Amino acid sequence: MREKYEIIEEDLLSNYFLKKIQLKFNIIFLDPPYKEKRLSNIINNIFQEKILNKDGVIIVHRHKKENDEFSKKFRILDEKKYGMSKIIFGDLN
């Protein structure tokens, strides 16, 4: 079976990088530093560059005590807490 995935370790706050991506993804996993507050910018850049498939999911890893403000384009589908972490599942609307 051929694996179809790509790991991208880049600064997603820079929209320049996203403009170069020619693929669309089913799953985007964001693991920003816990203190990063610009998640709306990242979500908006993903939306603007249309790199998430129509039925795709964005998974965000955060500290369980963080109260993040997300872009209005991001719809939270589920949230799970594990130890010190919280995992947020969402899509773009």
VENDA-V229774 format. One record per backbone hydrogen bond with DSSP energy under -1.0 kcal/mol. CO is the residue of the C=O (numbers start at 1). NH is the residue of the N-H. E is the energy in kcal/mol with one decimal. If there is no record, write none. Layout:
BEGIN
co->CO nh->NH e->E
co->CO nh->NH e->E
END
This chain:
BEGIN
co->10 nh->12 e->-1.0
co->11 nh->14 e->-1.5
co->15 nh->19 e->-1.7
co->17 nh->20 e->-1.2
co->18 nh->21 e->-1.1
co->25 nh->53 e->-3.4
co->26 nh->57 e->-2.9
co->28 nh->59 e->-3.1
co->30 nh->61 e->-2.6
co->33 nh->36 e->-2.3
co->38 nh->42 e->-1.5
co->39 nh->43 e->-2.7
co->40 nh->44 e->-2.8
co->41 nh->45 e->-2.2
co->42 nh->46 e->-2.3
co->43 nh->47 e->-2.5
co->44 nh->48 e->-2.9
co->45 nh->49 e->-2.2
co->46 nh->51 e->-1.4
co->51 nh->25 e->-3.5
co->53 nh->56 e->-2.1
co->57 nh->28 e->-2.4
co->58 nh->90 e->-2.3
co->59 nh->30 e->-3.5
co->60 nh->88 e->-2.7
co->62 nh->86 e->-2.8
co->63 nh->66 e->-1.9
co->71 nh->74 e->-1.6
co->73 nh->93 e->-2.4
co->75 nh->91 e->-2.0
co->78 nh->89 e->-2.9
co->80 nh->87 e->-3.2
co->82 nh->85 e->-2.7
co->84 nh->64 e->-2.8
co->85 nh->82 e->-2.4
co->86 nh->62 e->-2.7
co->87 nh->80 e->-2.5
co->88 nh->60 e->-2.7
co->89 nh->77 e->-3.3
co->89 nh->78 e->-1.8
co->90 nh->58 e->-3.3
co->91 nh->75 e->-3.1
END
